[in-house]
Amino acid sequence: MASNIAQNSAKDVLDAGEGNDQFFSAVVVTLALGAVIGLLMLVCGFGTSGRATGSAEQDENAQKTENKSKKSKSNQQGKRQQKQPGKRANQTTFSHAYLASTLKEHSSNVLDIDFSINGKYLASCAEDRTVRVWSVKEFREREHKCLRGNVEYDHATKIKFSPDCKAFITSLCTGNNIRVFKLAKKEDGTSSTITASLDFPKKHTSDIINIGLGSHAHGSFVMTAYKDTTIHIWDVKGDILQTIDTHHMSNNYAAVSPCGRFVASCGFTPDVKVWEVVFDKEGNFSDVKRVMDLKGHRASVYYFSFNVDSTRMATVSKDTTWKLWDTNVEYNKNQDPYLLLTGNYDHTGPSMLALSPDAHSLAIAAGSKIWVFDSATGEEKETFEDVHTQPITKIGFDSSNKFLVSCGDRHIRVFHNVVGYRSNIASMEKKIKSSTTNKSQKERLESQIAQMRDCLAEVLGEKPEGSKA
């Protein structure tokens, strides 16, 4: 009995132990499952948070991208709006009572123009890598044909006709050297062509500011003027004959005189220096001699211009004055040029100037504005405002004194030289009243005055004097 009780007690104890073990095992399993579930929840929670954060960042980035896109579009629209007025301004038709015509074939800014000495042609060069030759007799026509030549791998910045009008030289922007072009008839004789024939070597690092061709009875030469104080005198084959140091501190402008004998320069100093290029009787280069100085300005001289026979020069300065000089002097006897007249103009910045071939009228250009003066009285007679949408790059008179031409944007403006007509008439009327004028001279002058009045009336759209209403 006792034995059975003991066995039952032991069995209960064992059963109780097994129950406890099962209980503990269940607790452990439960805890383990809880831990696993908790970890899964944490992992899921962190994943969701990460996805939420990533989504927020993506949304933020998307918003930023959208904002940038909107801003970019807005800027582009703004730029288009800013460009459109300029484009419209470039397309705006300039008009003036004295405007004879506008030459429009260039597709980029025209940088330089030059009239042939025979008065038949105008040459132009532009950033569109072309050079063009225009007929002066067609200036008043509605259509303007031109001869086109291409500037390979570069564009021309300056252009100058040869004295025989069968060629011209250009300065190249990138090459910073001279390129010669020839004008020739096609074999069938139907039209002319422009062909590049020679490149001068590059001999200087400073930029070319102007070029010129000189030719007279004893010899011919080419001039290149640079931005520093250097001027090169070349032979027509591209060899340097002599180098000039202008001592201006820096050059503003330099040119060869129309008579082909002189080279002049101006710069930071308040004077203009003139040299003569000398050849012997056999045509061999001899020397470059300093022959005269034009002194009288109080500040830097920006520009100068000769009349057709180099007996007159005009200068324009930072001191806001222009001056007309008599250069028909005996410079071999150290005679200095005579100052004939000083005029004023309303501008303080860089300017350029053109003296008409007969020296009766003078034009100054600055920015997009042109002033025209009577060079006999110094009076400002005409002003042209907003002639171009870009700063004017060149002005000049044709050899007949009938036209004043300017360039700046892709157009070339041709004006009637009304001031020149009137100044000429006044000059001839003054000569008629002179006691030294004989009868035959007076009759000739009266005839010339009548012809000039008729031309002026035609230009202004008026009826000539003496005509019936």
Residue pairs with C-beta under 8 A, 6 or more apart in sequence:
86 389
89 389
90 389
90 409
90 410
92 389
94 102
94 386
94 387
94 388
94 411
94 413
96 384
96 415
97 460
98 382
98 384
98 415
98 416
98 418
98 459
99 413
99 414
99 415
99 416
100 139
100 140
100 403
100 414
100 415
100 416
100 459
101 139
101 140
101 141
101 144
101 414
102 411
102 412
102 413
102 414
103 122
103 124
103 134
103 144
103 146
103 411
103 412
103 414
104 144
104 410
104 411
104 412
105 132
105 144
105 146
105 148
106 124
106 126
106 128
106 130
106 132
106 410
106 411
106 412
107 126
107 128
107 410
108 126
108 127
108 128
108 410
109 126
109 127
109 390
109 393
109 408
109 409
109 410
110 124
110 125
110 126
110 393
110 394
110 407
110 408
110 409
110 410
110 411
110 412
111 125
111 126
111 127
111 155
111 156
111 157
111 158
111 393
111 394
111 407
112 124
112 125
112 156
112 157
112 158
112 159
112 393
112 394
112 407
113 122
113 123
113 124
113 159
113 394
113 396
113 405
113 407
113 412
114 122
114 123
114 159
114 160
114 161
114 168
114 396
115 121
115 122
115 123
115 136
115 161
115 396
115 397
115 398
115 399
115 405
116 122
116 123
116 161
116 165
116 399
117 161
117 163
117 165
117 258
117 399
118 165
118 399
119 136
119 398
119 399
119 400
120 135
120 136
120 137
120 165
121 133
121 134
121 135
121 136
121 161
121 165
122 133
122 134
122 136
122 398
122 405
122 412
123 131
123 132
123 133
123 134
123 159
123 160
123 161
123 168
124 131
124 132
124 133
124 134
124 159
124 407
124 412
125 131
125 132
125 151
125 155
125 156
125 157
125 158
125 159
125 170
126 132
126 155
126 156
126 410
127 155
128 155
128 410
129 150
129 151
129 152
129 154
129 155
130 148
130 149
130 150
130 151
131 148
131 149
131 150
131 151
131 156
131 159
131 168
131 170
131 181
131 194
132 146
132 147
132 148
132 149
133 146
133 147
133 149
133 183
133 192
133 194
134 144
134 146
134 412
135 144
135 145
135 146
136 398
136 400
136 403
138 144
138 145
139 403
139 414
147 183
147 191
147 192
147 193
147 194
148 194
149 181
149 193
149 194
149 195
149 196
151 170
151 172
151 179
151 196
152 196
153 174
154 172
154 173
154 174
154 175
154 179
155 172
155 173
156 170
156 171
156 172
156 173
156 179
157 170
157 171
157 172
157 173
157 208
158 170
158 171
158 208
158 210
158 211
159 168
159 169
159 170
160 168
160 169
160 170
160 211
160 212
160 213
161 167
161 168
161 213
162 168
162 169
162 213
162 215
163 213
163 215
163 220
163 260
164 215
165 183
166 182
166 183
166 184
167 180
167 181
167 182
167 183
167 197
168 180
168 181
168 183
169 178
169 179
169 180
169 181
169 211
169 213
169 222
170 178
170 179
170 180
170 181
170 211
171 177
171 178
171 179
171 208
171 210
171 211
171 224
172 178
172 179
175 199
175 202
176 202
176 204
176 205
176 207
176 208
177 199
177 200
177 201
177 202
177 203
177 208
178 199
178 200
178 211
178 222
178 224
178 234
178 238
179 196
179 198
179 199
179 200
180 196
180 197
180 198
180 199
180 200
181 194
181 195
181 196
181 197
182 194
182 195
182 197
183 192
183 193
183 194
184 192
184 193
184 195
185 191
185 192
185 193
186 192
186 193
198 237
198 238
199 238
200 222
200 234
200 238
201 238
203 232
203 240
204 224
204 226
204 230
204 232
206 226
206 227
206 228
206 230
207 226
207 227
208 224
208 225
208 226
208 227
209 225
209 226
209 227
209 251
209 252
209 253
209 254
210 224
210 225
210 253
210 254
210 255
211 222
211 223
211 224
211 225
212 222
212 223
212 225
212 254
212 255
212 256
212 263
213 220
213 221
213 222
213 223
213 256
213 260
214 220
214 221
214 222
214 223
214 256
214 257
214 260
214 261
214 262
214 263
214 277
215 221
215 260
216 259
216 260
216 261
216 279
218 279
218 280
218 281
218 283
219 277
219 279
219 283
219 284
219 285
220 235
220 236
220 260
221 233
221 234
221 235
221 236
221 241
221 277
221 285
222 233
222 234
222 235
222 236
223 231
223 232
223 233
223 234
223 254
223 255
223 256
223 263
224 231
224 232
224 234
225 231
225 251
225 253
225 254
225 255
225 265
226 232
226 251
227 250
227 251
228 250
228 251
229 245
229 246
229 247
229 248
229 249
229 250
229 251
229 267
230 243
230 244
230 245
230 246
230 251
231 243
231 244
231 246
231 251
231 254
231 263
231 265
232 240
232 242
232 243
232 244
233 240
233 241
233 242
233 243
233 244
233 263
233 277
233 288
234 240
234 241
235 241
235 285
241 285
242 285
242 287
242 288
244 263
244 265
244 275
244 288
246 254
246 265
246 267
246 273
247 269
248 265
248 266
248 267
248 268
248 269
248 273
249 267
249 268
249 269
250 267
250 268
251 265
251 266
251 267
252 266
252 267
252 268
252 300
252 301
252 302
252 303
252 350
253 265
253 266
253 267
253 302
253 303
253 304
253 352
254 263
254 264
254 265
254 266
255 263
255 264
255 304
255 305
255 306
256 262
256 263
257 263
257 264
257 306
257 310
258 306
258 307
258 308
258 309
258 310
258 357
259 306
259 309
259 310
261 276
261 277
261 310
262 274
262 275
262 276
262 277
262 291
262 306
262 310
263 274
263 275
263 276
263 277
263 288
264 272
264 273
264 274
264 275
264 304
264 306
264 313
265 272
265 273
266 272
266 273
266 300
266 301
266 302
266 303
266 304
266 315
267 300
267 301
268 300
269 300
269 301
270 295
270 296
270 297
270 298
270 299
270 300
270 301
270 317
270 319
271 293
271 294
271 295
271 297
271 301
272 293
272 294
272 301
272 304
272 313
272 315
273 290
273 293
274 290
274 291
274 292
274 293
274 294
274 327
275 288
275 289
275 290
275 291
276 288
276 289
276 291
276 331
277 285
277 288
278 285
278 286
278 287
278 288
278 289
279 285
279 286
280 286
291 331
291 332
292 327
292 329
292 331
292 336
292 337
293 336
294 304
294 313
294 315
294 323
294 325
294 327
294 337
296 323
296 339
296 342
297 315
297 317
297 318
297 319
297 321
297 323
298 317
298 319
299 317
299 318
299 319
300 317
300 318
301 315
301 316
301 317
301 318
302 316
302 317
302 318
302 350
302 351
302 352
302 353
303 315
303 316
303 351
303 352
303 353
304 313
304 314
304 315
304 316
304 353
305 313
305 314
305 353
305 354
305 355
305 362
306 312
306 313
306 327
306 355
307 313
307 355
307 356
307 357
307 358
307 359
308 357
308 358
308 399
310 327
311 326
311 327
311 328
311 359
312 324
312 325
312 326
312 327
312 328
312 340
312 355
312 359
313 324
313 325
313 327
313 337
313 355
314 322
314 323
314 324
314 325
314 353
314 355
314 362
314 375
315 322
315 323
315 325
315 353
316 322
316 345
316 351
316 352
316 353
316 364
317 323
318 348
320 344
320 345
320 346
320 347
320 348
321 342
321 343
321 344
321 345
322 342
322 343
322 344
322 345
322 353
322 362
322 364
322 373
323 339
323 341
323 342
323 343
324 339
324 340
324 341
324 342
324 343
324 355
324 359
324 362
324 375
325 337
325 338
325 339
325 340
326 337
326 338
326 339
326 340
327 337
329 335
329 336
329 337
329 338
341 375
341 376
341 378
342 378
343 362
343 373
343 378
343 380
345 351
345 364
345 371
345 373
345 380
346 371
347 364
347 366
347 367
347 369
349 366
349 367
350 366
351 364
351 365
351 366
352 364
352 365
352 366
352 392
352 394
352 395
353 362
353 363
353 364
353 365
353 395
354 362
354 363
354 365
354 395
354 396
354 397
354 404
355 362
355 375
355 397
356 362
356 375
356 397
356 401
356 404
356 417
356 420
357 397
357 398
357 399
357 400
357 401
358 401
358 420
358 424
359 375
360 374
360 375
360 376
360 401
360 420
360 423
360 424
360 427
361 372
361 373
361 374
361 375
361 397
361 401
361 404
361 417
361 419
361 420
361 423
362 372
362 373
362 375
363 370
363 371
363 372
363 373
363 395
363 397
363 404
364 370
364 371
364 373
365 371
365 392
365 395
365 406
366 392
367 391
367 392
368 385
368 386
368 387
368 388
368 389
368 390
368 391
368 392
368 408
369 383
369 384
369 385
369 386
369 387
369 392
370 383
370 384
370 387
370 392
370 395
370 404
370 406
371 380
371 382
371 383
372 380
372 381
372 382
372 383
372 384
372 404
372 419
373 379
373 380
373 381
373 419
374 381
374 419
374 422
374 423
374 426
375 423
376 423
376 426
376 427
381 419
381 422
382 418
382 419
384 415
387 406
387 408
387 413
388 406
388 407
388 408
388 409
388 411
388 413
389 408
389 409
390 408
390 409
391 408
392 406
392 407
392 408
393 407
393 408
394 406
394 407
395 404
395 405
395 406
396 404
396 405
397 403
397 404
397 405
397 417
397 420
398 405
401 417
401 420
401 424
402 416
402 417
402 420
402 455
403 414
403 415
403 416
403 417
404 414
404 415
404 416
404 417
404 420
405 412
405 413
405 414
405 415
406 412
406 413
406 415
407 413
416 459
418 456
418 459
418 460
421 452
421 455
421 456
421 459
422 456
424 452
425 449
425 452
425 453
425 456
428 445
428 448
428 449
428 452
429 449
431 437
431 441
431 445
432 442
432 445
432 446
432 449
437 445
450 465
453 464
453 465
454 464
456 462
457 463
457 464
457 465
458 464
463 469
